[in-house]
């Protein structure tokens, strides 16, 4: 039931944002009730508090950006701790293993559509 409540509150917040209406617990609860979805009473207030602190537009447009930037942010302190003023050594190039090419269906003497 909680996943339905979370989804309903998420959609309600997106609807409010799309219409340019401030996101409040009362408005989320009203939209959820209008959709005939029953949610726990704390969900609308949790989502309203969440969207007071973070920007929905930023969340929508940067869905995958946080995951891509995490390794770079983690590597920066390591490079800074490496030594005063010296440039960090370049990472060693990874050697690629050459994989044998897969045989085509022509080599088997038959085709799927013969």
C-alpha positions, 0 to 999 in steps of 0.5 A, spaced: 500 500 500 505 504 501 508 504 494 501 506 491 501 512 496 508 514 494 506 514 487 500 517 488 503 523 492 509 523 487 504 524 481 500 529 485 506 533 486 508 533 479 501 535 477 501 541 482 508 543 479 506 543 472 500 547 473 505 552 477 501 551 483 505 551 490 506 544 493 502 543 500 500 537 504 493 539 503 493 540 495 497 533 495 491 530 499 486 533 495 489 531 488 490 524 491 483 524 494 480 526 487 483 520 484 480 515 489 486 513 492 487 512 499 494 513 502 496 514 509 495 521 512 503 522 513 505 521 505 502 528 503 506 532 508 512 528 507 512 530 500 510 537 501 516 538 506 521 534 501 519 539 495 519 545 500 527 543 500 528 541 493 527 543 486 522 539 482 525 542 476 532 540 478 530 533 480 526 532 473 532 535 468 538 531 472 535 524 473 542 521 471 547 527 473 548 525 480 550 518 479 555 520 473 558 525 477 559 521 484 566 518 481 569 524 479 567 527 486 570 522 490 576 522 486 577 529 487 579 528 494 584 523 493 588 527 488 588 533 493 591 529 498 596 526 493 601 531 495 602 539 495 602 542 488 604 536 484 600 534 479 596 527 480 599 522 476 595 520 469 591 513 470 594 507 467 591 505 460 587 499 461 589 494 456 583 491 452 583 484 451 581 482 444 575 478 444 574 473 438 569 475 433 563 471 433 561 467 427 556 469 423 550 464 421 552 464 414 558 459 417 553 454 419 550 452 412 543 454 414 539 460 415 533 461 419 529 464 413 531 458 408 
